[in-house]
Amino acid sequence: MNQTVAVTGATGFIGKYIIDNLLARGFHVRALTRTARAHVNDNLIWVRGSLEDTHSLSELVAGASAVVHCAGQVRGHKEEIFTRCNVDGSLRLMQAAKESGFCQRFLFISSLAARHPELSWYANSKHVAEQRLTAMADEITLGIFRPTAVYGPGDKELKPLFDWMLRGLL
């Protein structure tokens, strides 16, 4: 199998597992990273950049038949922080995928919170991103996934909270 998949959020909890799974199945992976990464696998290419950098997004999706978009802003003190990453960054990535002329599938990791955009800036940003990506998809097959709370080995968000609860600290 020589298919290439582009992945954002590659160093995050979900993204790491997706990359490991893709590599184990023989896919080539192009992964977006904000910091330089060591070469560890011939089937994994790190592309340095961000969701704000259209050049790096074009480089990321070059030759990729699918995009798995896991990157997202989960914490912030202003609405604009969520909008810039979760909405604007997602739209830039979709535009790069469309312009590549090669990408056929775009998988967006959203959140169950998107069902209730009134709950938070985060929930609203995921909801808006879903709506705009859907309107933009055209010839690209768009899949939207709304995971609930995600935790497990390597999790840095919920697992520590559960550990504290088990020790009676919360």
C-alpha positions in Angstrom: 0.0 0.0 0.0 1.5 3.4 -1.0 -1.3 5.7 -0.1 -0.4 8.9 1.7 -2.4 10.4 4.5 -1.9 13.9 5.9 -2.4 14.3 9.6 -2.7 17.4 11.8 -2.6 17.3 15.6 0.0 14.5 15.1 1.7 15.1 18.4 -1.6 15.1 20.3 -3.3 12.3 22.1 -5.6 11.1 19.2 -3.2 12.1 16.5 -0.3 9.9 17.8 -2.6 6.8 17.8 -3.9 7.6 14.4 -0.3 7.9 13.0 0.8 4.7 14.7 -2.2 2.9 13.2 -1.7 4.2 9.7 2.0 3.3 9.7 1.2 -0.2 11.0 -1.2 -0.6 8.1 1.5 0.4 5.5 0.3 4.0 4.8 2.7 6.8 4.2 2.1 9.7 6.5 2.8 13.4 6.3 2.3 15.0 9.7 2.1 18.7 10.6 4.3 19.8 13.5 5.1 23.2 15.0 8.6 22.1 16.1 11.3 20.1 14.3 11.0 16.4 14.8 13.6 13.6 14.3 13.3 11.2 11.4 12.2 7.9 12.9 10.4 6.1 10.1 10.8 6.1 6.3 7.0 6.2 5.9 6.6 9.3 8.2 7.5 12.8 7.0 7.2 15.7 9.4 6.1 18.9 7.8 7.0 21.9 10.0 4.3 24.6 10.1 0.9 25.5 11.5 -2.7 25.8 10.6 -2.1 29.5 10.0 0.6 28.9 7.4 -0.9 28.2 4.0 2.5 27.2 2.5 3.1 24.5 5.1 -0.5 23.2 4.6 0.1 22.9 0.9 3.3 21.0 1.6 1.5 18.8 4.1 -1.3 17.7 1.7 0.9 17.3 -1.4 0.3 13.8 -2.7 -2.1 12.9 0.1 -5.3 11.1 -0.9 -6.8 11.8 2.6 -6.5 14.3 5.4 -7.1 13.5 9.1 -7.6 16.8 10.9 -7.0 16.2 14.6 -5.5 19.6 15.5 -7.6 21.8 17.6 -7.6 24.5 20.3 -9.2 23.1 23.5 -8.3 25.8 26.0 -8.3 29.6 25.7 -9.3 32.8 27.4 -10.8 34.6 24.3 -13.2 33.4 21.7 -10.8 34.5 18.9 -8.3 31.9 20.1 -10.7 29.1 19.3 -12.0 30.6 16.1 -8.4 31.2 14.7 -7.5 27.5 15.2 -10.7 25.5 15.1 -12.5 27.4 12.3 -10.0 29.4 10.3 -7.3 26.8 10.5 -9.7 24.0 9.5 -10.9 26.0 6.5 -7.3 26.8 5.4 -6.6 23.1 5.6 -9.7 22.1 3.5 -8.7 24.8 0.9 -5.2 23.3 0.7 -6.7 19.8 0.3 -9.0 21.0 -2.5 -6.2 22.9 -4.3 -3.9 19.9 -4.2 -6.2 18.2 -6.7 -5.4 14.8 -5.2 -7.2 14.6 -1.9 -10.4 12.6 -1.9 -11.3 12.4 1.8 -11.1 14.8 4.6 -11.8 13.5 8.1 -12.5 16.2 10.8 -12.1 15.3 14.4 -14.7 17.6 16.0 -16.3 17.1 19.4 -19.6 16.0 20.9 -19.7 19.6 22.3 -20.5 20.8 18.8 -24.1 19.6 19.3 -24.6 22.5 21.8 -22.6 25.5 20.4 -24.1 27.7 23.1 -22.2 25.9 25.8 -18.7 27.4 25.2 -16.5 29.1 22.8 -14.9 25.8 22.1 -18.2 24.1 21.3 -19.2 27.0 19.1 -16.0 26.9 17.2 -16.3 23.2 16.5 -19.9 23.7 15.4 -19.1 26.5 13.0 -16.1 24.6 11.6 -18.4 21.6 10.9 -20.9 23.8 9.1 -18.3 25.7 7.0 -16.4 22.5 6.1 -19.6 20.9 5.0 -20.4 23.8 2.8 -16.9 23.8 1.4 -16.3 20.1 0.8 -17.7 19.8 -2.8 -15.8 17.0 -4.5 -14.0 15.9 -1.4 -15.8 13.3 0.8 -16.0 14.9 4.3 -16.3 12.8 7.5 -17.0 14.5 10.8 -16.3 12.6 14.0 -17.6 13.8 17.3 -15.8 12.0 20.1 -16.8 12.3 23.7 -14.1 12.6 26.4 -11.1 10.7 25.2 -8.6 9.2 27.7 -6.2 6.3 28.1 -2.5 5.6 28.3 -0.6 8.7 27.4 -3.5 11.0 28.0 -2.4 14.3 29.7 -5.9 15.8 30.2 -8.4 13.4 31.8 -6.2 10.5 33.0 -4.4 12.6 35.7 -7.8 13.8 37.0 -8.9 10.2 37.3 -5.7 9.3 39.0 -6.2 12.1 41.6 -9.8 10.9 42.2 -8.6 7.3 42.8 -6.1 8.6 45.3 -8.8 10.6 47.1 -7.2 14.0 46.2 -10.4 15.2 44.5 
